[in-house]
Amino acid sequence: MLRVSYGELLAQLKQSFEALGYNLGEYDSAATCVLSLELWGFGGLGLLEAALPSLELHKQWAPAVTYESNALILDCFQGSALFGLIPSIELIYVKARQHGLSRATLVNCTEPEFVLPLLMQVCQRGYCASVRWPSADDPESLRWVVLEGDVTGVRVDSKIWQASEPLDETLCIEVAKSGVDFSPDHSSSEFPGLSLQGHWGNAELQALFEERYMSSVTIDPWLWGRLQDLGRQVLVSATEKSRSGAGAE
Amino acid sequence: MTTPITDHYTSAQDAIGQGVDPTLSTVIDGGCALTLRPAVVVMDLERLGTMQPSRLSFMRTLVRRMVQEAWRITETRFALDDEGHGEAVYCLKAGSESYQFVVFSRPLEDALRNDRVISNQWDLTMALVRGDLSDAQLEQLRINVPLQEAGRMDDNVLVLSRANRSFRSFDAVVARLAAGLQPDIERLKVVGYLCRTTAVYGSGKFGMAGWHVVKTNCRSFRTPFSGEMFTCYMLRHFSCLQVEHLAHVQSPGTAVTIAPEIKRYIGIGNATGLGMAPFLIKHPVLISHWMTQREIALARVLNQTDCDAPKLNSLQSMLGQVMQHLRETTVDAAYQNSRNQSLIAACLDLVAKLSEPAFCAGLTGAGWKALQTFIVARYGRAMEELVHVLLFELYPHLVDPLEEAMAADESLDLDSGMTLVELLVLLETHYDWALNIDFEDPNHHALFWYRSEEKMEPRLGDRACDAGAEREMPMLIALGVRQCFDAMQQFLAKEPDSLVIDFLIGHPDQLATVRRVQTLCGLPYGDIRGNLSDRNLEPMHLLRAKLSFFGVGKFDPKSKLWVRNTMFQGAPIIEDLSHDLNPDHWYFPTAPVL
């Protein structure tokens, strides 16, 4: 495994995503999302590795947004949540600001975890969020992350619940002003027989984040090489004339 | 205490309703409102090209810290052969912290000695490392540091750099020392250094420790670029020892060491090209922070009314020093020479004015603002910027504390719930300079910035004839604002009551511009007011602005696109650090008189 610095990886991710055809706002945000997930222990680099083949094949567009029963539905058309979701997440935030609470579901989405960093940014405006999604490998396993934040930062609580029957393959988001309790309602028919399988509290996750943030990031050399190969696509071939464009005498 | 900068136009509706002057910015400073110069003045590209190094420049603040905190630097290894090749290690003890400066000297053919960042071999390569240095670490550095960009560092390394011997001065100084003579002062006036660095890397590149780590864990280098500046300072020290070593090898019986007065006058050279320019665009919050501290310093100083005889005499004396410095500055570029001569003429004139009792009496009554008004009317902006930094020297207690506020959290905020009309007004108010550019005119959209495959070197291309425009870097803020504004107007025509988020859902490509505008409306010194695609663009203005924050002197443009300059000329040498000396005597350094 290769060790790279936080800043070095961020710069490389931005350049690689730029090479995929995304604009400044999109590639800045996507790079931050990958790194943020990695630092928080949600495996951002692994998710990126899974998403890369598809990302290289075709550009991801913003999801189609519809509004049904007081909830937003974001259809990603089998695309990754890495790109195109910032306006949609901002829309969820604006609706929470207007109505106190807003709900959204993300459907037909790969790597839905990438919405977490976007929601972290929203929560730093004094909001809290609940995000839950079934595991891609095990539809009876439900990941449930609660975020709460303010200008000083964000607090993260992550649990894995085991359900007694397969859950819908959607990612559900709720955003509200800070202070709302987003614990699962066990009496709800939505969560039949949930039992807690794993819990990573804020203190544990913050410690992990701090440790990773202040040291190097470990990355698979293959992925690093792939990102570098991609990034080279934004570079322009050198010629004698181009050298004069940098001031050669 | 200084609070973050606020701006009258943060609320567009207030601005519309009350007709507040959009050109002013205020901060709360020590409980009082302090009016700063407007961004339209401060961030004008041509004015940025007249900026001078000041007490707040990073080299100055570093040297102050080195003296005030009594840093101790000792040589722990000096293993050079008779050609001056080998390695040296210096240990810095700064309070409870320790660092190592490691330098490698390798043979280099004259034909391969090149200032360009795309070079692959250098006379000297070096690194600044935190903590102690084990044999295994030193071996890793031996392998990787000479490779520079092609090597891999670990996160104990803070800075990586390289340098070449000066063709004009290095051998000449060795020969003089070997003959028992001190270096030729007249030659040093022309080339005030022995070695010239061509790149200084930090901030996590090539595996090194990131800036956030340095800022948090390395107290001695907690302010921006202080590690990089220290590396150049140590290079200067090593370059003097290297010529002394070579002189001794050549003629052990007659060789002398460099006199301390001359050693202080020897700086370190630097060659800088377009690579510096993207930083100014990519870090608007940081740039705003730097400019704000400088403007706060200026506002504090201009508010003083104690223009008494001692202070006016000091100013006169400093102007004399500036003139001497400029007379000793040799540059090839005719336009830069002309600017230096104009500045000398203005200094001469102001010195004469300051000898007139009536003029001084007027200032004594009215304060420094009256002097500023006089300078603006009589000489123009280059002299104005020069006098500002000289006034800083008169009030160190008002200026120096601001050096601790040079770091910034660089995030850009998005307010998606703002009405689109409000955002439109913000654009019209704060980015009128951008909206006034006619991008339909090909001359205003002529150039593009791109990264070359050669070490990702930033270069400028001409859209009309150069390849690569489809891969241009996002450097054109003004054009982005124009495109965003047009898209917003079209959207508002259909959806007059819409919010920013409504617009972004349909125009996700405008996210970066919206975020930048919303953030920088509260940080008015963040964006440089110039069109970086204009056919008549002078990139040198960008380089000068950033280099002034570093604190370089002897600004010597070699073309429109790159410049040589001198760092640390006149600064205290290592032997001075343990003495109780004024660490700030070295602004606009002049040649020693022996």
Chai-1 contact restraints between the chains, C-beta under 6 A:
chainA,res_idxA,chainB,res_idxB,connection_type,confidence,min_distance_angstrom,max_distance_angstrom,comment,restraint_id
A,S5,B,G204,contact,1.0,0.0,6.0,A-B,restraint_1
A,S5,B,G207,contact,1.0,0.0,6.0,A-B,restraint_2
A,S5,B,G210,contact,1.0,0.0,6.0,A-B,restraint_3
A,Y6,B,G210,contact,1.0,0.0,6.0,A-B,restraint_4
A,G7,B,S203,contact,1.0,0.0,6.0,A-B,restraint_5
A,G7,B,G204,contact,1.0,0.0,6.0,A-B,restraint_6
A,G7,B,G210,contact,1.0,0.0,6.0,A-B,restraint_7
A,E8,B,G204,contact,1.0,0.0,6.0,A-B,restraint_8
A,N23,B,D509,contact,1.0,0.0,6.0,A-B,restraint_9
A,L24,B,P474,contact,1.0,0.0,6.0,A-B,restraint_10
A,L24,B,A512,contact,1.0,0.0,6.0,A-B,restraint_11
A,G25,B,L511,contact,1.0,0.0,6.0,A-B,restraint_12
A,G25,B,A512,contact,1.0,0.0,6.0,A-B,restraint_13
A,A62,B,P508,contact,1.0,0.0,6.0,A-B,restraint_14
A,P87,B,L504,contact,1.0,0.0,6.0,A-B,restraint_15
A,P87,B,I505,contact,1.0,0.0,6.0,A-B,restraint_16
A,P87,B,P508,contact,1.0,0.0,6.0,A-B,restraint_17
A,E90,B,S416,contact,1.0,0.0,6.0,A-B,restraint_18
A,E90,B,I501,contact,1.0,0.0,6.0,A-B,restraint_19
A,L91,B,I501,contact,1.0,0.0,6.0,A-B,restraint_20
A,V94,B,S416,contact,1.0,0.0,6.0,A-B,restraint_21
A,V94,B,G417,contact,1.0,0.0,6.0,A-B,restraint_22
A,V94,B,I501,contact,1.0,0.0,6.0,A-B,restraint_23
A,R97,B,G417,contact,1.0,0.0,6.0,A-B,restraint_24
A,M214,B,V213,contact,1.0,0.0,6.0,A-B,restraint_25
A,S216,B,D155,contact,1.0,0.0,6.0,A-B,restraint_26
A,V234,B,R471,contact,1.0,0.0,6.0,A-B,restraint_27
A,L235,B,R451,contact,1.0,0.0,6.0,A-B,restraint_28
A,L235,B,E453,contact,1.0,0.0,6.0,A-B,restraint_29
A,V236,B,Y450,contact,1.0,0.0,6.0,A-B,restraint_30
A,V236,B,S452,contact,1.0,0.0,6.0,A-B,restraint_31
A,V236,B,G468,contact,1.0,0.0,6.0,A-B,restraint_32
A,V236,B,R471,contact,1.0,0.0,6.0,A-B,restraint_33
A,S237,B,E453,contact,1.0,0.0,6.0,A-B,restraint_34
A,A238,B,S452,contact,1.0,0.0,6.0,A-B,restraint_35
A,A238,B,E453,contact,1.0,0.0,6.0,A-B,restraint_36
A,A238,B,E454,contact,1.0,0.0,6.0,A-B,restraint_37
A,S242,B,S452,contact,1.0,0.0,6.0,A-B,restraint_38
A,S242,B,R459,contact,1.0,0.0,6.0,A-B,restraint_39
A,G245,B,R459,contact,1.0,0.0,6.0,A-B,restraint_40
A,G245,B,L460,contact,1.0,0.0,6.0,A-B,restraint_41
A,G245,B,G461,contact,1.0,0.0,6.0,A-B,restraint_42
A,A246,B,G273,contact,1.0,0.0,6.0,A-B,restraint_43
A,A246,B,L274,contact,1.0,0.0,6.0,A-B,restraint_44
A,A246,B,E457,contact,1.0,0.0,6.0,A-B,restraint_45
A,A246,B,R459,contact,1.0,0.0,6.0,A-B,restraint_46
A,G247,B,G273,contact,1.0,0.0,6.0,A-B,restraint_47
A,G247,B,S559,contact,1.0,0.0,6.0,A-B,restraint_48
A,G247,B,L561,contact,1.0,0.0,6.0,A-B,restraint_49
A,G247,B,W562,contact,1.0,0.0,6.0,A-B,restraint_50
